[in-house]
Amino acid sequence: MWGLGALLYLIGFYQRVAPAVITDQLMTEFAIGGAALGNLSAFYFYSYVAMQVPTGMIADRWGPRRLLTAGAGVAALGTALFAFAHGIFWANMGRLLIGASVAVAFVSMLKLASHWFAPKQYALASGMALLMGVVGGVVAGVPLRFLVESFGWRPVMAVSAALTAVLCVATWLRVRDDPAESGHASHFQGVHGAHASLSLLRGLVEALSYRNIWILTAVPIGFSGAVLTFAGLWGVPYLRQVHGLDPKAAAAITSTLLVAWALGGPLLGSWSERIGRRKPLYLITSVIAIGGWAAIIFLPLPLWLMVLLLAPTGFASGNIIIGFAWAKESVPLRVVGTASGFCNMGPLLGGMLLQPAVGWILDQRWNGALAAGVRIYDAAAYRAGFTLMFGTMVAAAIVLSFARESHCRQMHD
């Protein structure tokens, strides 16, 4: 049940970071610069973020099965539109549809986990969800680059659309919202059907009345936003243009960051469960991530040392999984889906805001250099753009210090 939802999240993450390895083709084919490329990538985030609260509320009211099925179907349509787009407008629209549709995956998986997994396994299930997503991100690294060089980016995206359509059918046939529908005992701790009497607006108002939800939404804007901005778009051109790497090597290095991020999620979530507290580990790993990015951005490191630092920096940035479990514990069970959807806006807001913002800064610092129609930015321009990421992370760590500890238990019943 959970695995089919995880496959849609894998596809969604694949689509999220795919532009990173086809930046040259997109800039050349659509004749766009850094700001427009950042905007094309961010169209995914615009609709993804907008869908989070509705997704959470609908998951609470109608269940994840129908959401996942519809999401896979629309994702297939959006991917096909992107694959066959003849102009930047239609490419943007394809990305917009993809983002809106795969937005249902993560919240639906969290909802399924609250029914199909024991409560003590919720943080682990959340971390495994991130791991599945990052598998998709790794596929969008070296493997995608190899396929694009062999067949072209349009045919690869067309095949991606077909595979997503197959997942749509499989999800409708196999997924069930609760174990009781298959004759098994449920792990859900609340009252089945209790959310049906709660209006969508009342559920949102109730979820947002808890301070932790606002804080745990804001913090990932910095830490996840940095990972998604570097690994999801600007890391590959930075490594190629500043360090002279070929596309495959650059994609492999950014994949290192994603893999470390994926491993950090379930491990940090489980460690916080064992400690019995959320806040200390979240704060400690935030400081580690800030220190790692500071060295990568501001110090003249040799390439091997920068790559080495990406691993602990990405691992520490997986601390957002602590936040998802913490958010679940910060609200009554009847509005967990709504709260989870709202909190899931945080990581995507980071990508949505930082990707085009860094692109805009790069365009402002561009010295006019071109290579085969692609803008070339120097090290100073990238440093200026990445400084925005660093400042956002520092602000996020300060905000986190105001959150209330849950001690790994439901704070409200």
SEZADREN-25259 format. One record per residue (C-alpha): residue in three letters; x, y, z. Coordinates in pm, whole numbers, plus 50000, padded with zeros to 5 digits. Example, Ala and Ser with C-alpha at 12.3 -4.5 7.8 and 13.67 -1.06 7.14 Angstrom:
# residues 2
ALA512304955050780 SER513674989450714 
END
This chain:
# residues 413
MET500005000050000 TRP502645024450112 GLY505045013449837 LEU502815023949547 GLY502425058149703 ALA506185059049749 LEU506655052149377 LEU504635083149290 TYR506805102949531 LEU509885087949363 ILE508575099849025 GLY507785133749173 PHE511305137849309 TYR512735126248976 GLN510745153748803 ARG511785178649072 VAL515535176049004 ALA515535164948638 PRO516135200448502 ALA519555200548673 VAL521075176948415 ILE519355191548108 THR520015228448177 ASP522055232547857 GLN519375216847638 LEU516585237147796 MET518475270347777 THR519435264047416 GLU516115250047291 PHE513925276247457 ALA516495304747429 ILE516345314047799 GLY518765327148064 GLY519315318648429 ALA516255336248570 ALA513925320548311 LEU515485286148365 GLY515025289848739 ASN511415299648677 LEU510835269448448 SER512125246248718 ALA510175265048986 PHE506835261348805 TYR506865226348955 PHE507155241749302 TYR504515268649245 SER501725243249199 TYR503245217849441 VAL503215242949725 ALA499725255449637 MET498405219749651 GLN499785210249993 VAL497015223750215 PRO494175211849988 THR495865177949965 GLY496125174750341 MET492505184550395 ILE491205161550121 ALA493365132850251 ASP491745137450592 ARG488265137850440 TRP488355113750142 GLY491425092050191 PRO494705088049999 ARG493695061349746 ARG491735084249518 LEU494285112049561 LEU497215090049459 THR495365076349157 ALA494345110649032 GLY497815124149101 ALA499535097348893 GLY497105103048606 VAL497625140648594 ALA501385136248636 ALA501445114348325 LEU499555141248133 GLY501855169148254 THR504995149448171 ALA503715143047818 LEU502945180147777 PHE506465189147888 ALA507985162847659 PHE506255176347348 ALA506275213747434 HIS507245236047141 GLY507685267647346 ILE508535279147696 PHE504865285647778 TRP503845249347724 ALA506965236747898 ASN506005258048199 MET502445244748188 GLY503735208948181 ARG505895215548486 LEU502945232148656 LEU500755201248604 ILE503515177848722 GLY504035197549043 ALA500325199449123 SER499775162349065 VAL502755146949246 ALA502065170349538 VAL499585144649668 ALA502215117449711 PHE504035127150029 VAL500995137050234 SER499135105850116 MET502075084350224 LEU502065100550568 LYS498335094050590 LEU498795057650488 ALA501625054150740 SER499355065951023 HIS496985036950940 TRP499315009250820 PHE502325014551055 ALA502595013951435 PRO502975048851587 LYS506585042551686 GLN507395035251320 TYR505925067951189 ALA509215087351195 LEU510975058151023 ALA508235056150759 SER508565093650699 GLY512325090050659 MET511925060550423 ALA509585082050218 LEU512355107650176 LEU514745079250088 MET512385067349813 GLY512125102749683 VAL515865107149670 VAL516185074449476 GLY514165092949214 GLY516555122149246 VAL519535099249190 VAL517845084648882 ALA517565120548760 GLY521355123748792 VAL523855102548600 PRO521295077248465 LEU519105105048325 ARG522095122848176 PHE523195090748005 LEU519695084947864 VAL519385121147749 GLU522725119447568 SER521695086547405 PHE518085094147308 GLY517385130947373 TRP515455146847658 ARG512055146347483 PRO511865108447421 VAL513055101847777 MET510295123747918 ALA507725107047693 VAL508675072747834 SER508475087648184 ALA504885098148109 ALA503975062747999 LEU505445046848314 THR503555071548532 ALA500315061948357 VAL500975025248443 LEU501425035148808 CYS498055052848798 VAL496275020448710 ALA498234999548963 THR497445024149244 TRP493695022749184 LEU493754984649180 ARG495934978649487 VAL495965007449738 ARG493515007750030 ASP493175036250279 ASP493055014750593 PRO493974978550682 ALA490354972850787 GLU489374974650418 SER491514943650360 GLY490404925250675 HIS493374934950893 ALA493684953951220 SER494364991151183 HIS497145010551357 PHE495145042951341 GLN494845057251693 GLY491995081351627 VAL488325074851564 HIS487655062151212 GLY485485086451023 ALA485865113751287 HIS487285137751028 ALA484165134950813 SER482275158751042 LEU485105184051039 SER484825209550760 LEU487865216150545 LEU488135252150663 ARG487685243451030 GLY490335216551000 LEU492805241350850 VAL492035267851112 GLU492475242451391 ALA495785229251254 LEU497165264551215 SER496205274051569 TYR499245254551694 ARG502495274651694 ASN504705244751611 ILE503005240251273 TRP504095274851160 ILE507635270051289 LEU508055235051145 THR506855247950808 ALA509285277150804 VAL512455258550906 PRO512755235050601 ILE512595265350370 GLY516235270350457 PHE517665235350488 SER515685216650222 GLY515665247550002 ALA519465247349993 VAL519585210449895 LEU516905214249627 THR518505245749487 PHE521975230849463 ALA521195194649373 GLY517965202749190 LEU519185229948953 TRP522325250749005 GLY524865225649137 VAL525535208848803 PRO526145240948603 TYR528245254348894 LEU530465223448895 ARG530775224348516 GLN531435261348473 VAL533555268348781 HIS535315234848834 GLY535405222948471 LEU533685189448526 ASP531835170248257 PRO528035166748293 LYS528085130948425 ALA530695138448693 ALA528825169548802 ALA525555150048822 ALA527265122749025 ILE528505148349279 THR525085164349325 SER523645129449363 THR526055124449654 LEU524325153149832 LEU520895137749764 VAL521925102949880 ALA523335116850205 TRP520115136850250 ALA518085105150199 LEU520125085250449 GLY519925112950705 GLY516125113650700 PRO515235079250842 LEU518315077351067 LEU517785111251228 GLY514075104151266 SER514815071251443 TRP517515086851662 SER515145114051780 GLU512645086451864 ARG515245068252075 ILE516305100052251 GLY512685108052326 ARG513055144352217 ARG512845162451884 LYS514335196851940 PRO517955190152046 LEU518825167951750 TYR517055191351506 LEU519065221151637 ILE522405202651641 THR522035190251283 SER520945225051174 VAL524235239251303 ILE526165211551123 ALA524365218650796 ILE525005256150826 GLY528695249850895 GLY529005226550597 TRP527365250750355 ALA529445279650491 ALA532645260850406 ILE531375250150062 ILE530195285049967 PHE532805308150120 LEU536085288850149 PRO538445282249853 LEU538235244549896 PRO539795219549658 LEU537165199749469 TRP537795167249658 LEU537235184249995 MET534065201449876 VAL532675168049760 LEU533655152750094 LEU531795180250281 LEU528635175550079 ALA528015141850248 PRO527725153350613 THR526005185350500 GLY523365165750313 PHE523025140650595 ALA522395168150850 SER519875184650617 GLY517775152850641 ASN516685166850978 ILE513425178150817 ILE512085142950885 ILE512295150751256 GLY510035180051179 PHE507365158851009 ALA507085135451309 TRP507185165351542 ALA504365182451350 LYS502205150951374 GLU502675151351750 SER501855188451773 VAL498185185851665 PRO495165163751736 LEU495025132251523 ARG491905144051338 VAL493895171351160 VAL497185152851107 GLY496725152050728 THR496015189250713 ALA498975197350939 SER501285174250741 GLY500215190450415 PHE500865225150549 CYS504295215250688 ASN505235198850360 MET504975233350201 GLY508215242650376 PRO510755222150180 LEU509055230749852 LEU508795267649936 GLY512565266449971 GLY513015253449618 MET510275275749479 LEU511815307549620 LEU515525300249608 GLN515885284449262 PRO514655314749065 ALA516185339049317 VAL519645323849271 GLY519085324548893 TRP518165361348911 ILE521345369049108 LEU523405349548853 ASP521905370148569 GLN522705402448757 ARG526345391348796 TRP526665377248442 ASN529655391348252 GLY528235383847906 ALA530095351047842 LEU528295325347623 ALA529115289947508 ALA526865274047243 GLY524055297547345 VAL524365289447717 ARG525245316847966 ILE528485311348157 TYR528675324648513 ASP531895329048710 ALA532715317849066 ALA531875351949216 ALA528385351149064 TYR527665316549204 ARG529025326749545 ALA526655356449550 GLY523725334349456 PHE524535307349710 THR524945333449985 LEU521165337449970 MET520835300550058 PHE523155304750354 GLY521255334550495 THR517965315850470 MET519395286650668 VAL520655309150947 ALA517215325050976 ALA515605290350983 ALA517805278851273 ILE516825309651474 VAL513125303151413 LEU513525266551517 SER514695276751864 PHE511155289051942 ALA509445255251882 ARG507875235852172 GLU509235201052248 SER506765172152208 HIS508865145152381 CYS507825121652096 ARG504215120152220 GLN500925134852102 MET500725168852268 HIS496935171452212 ASP494375143452216 
END
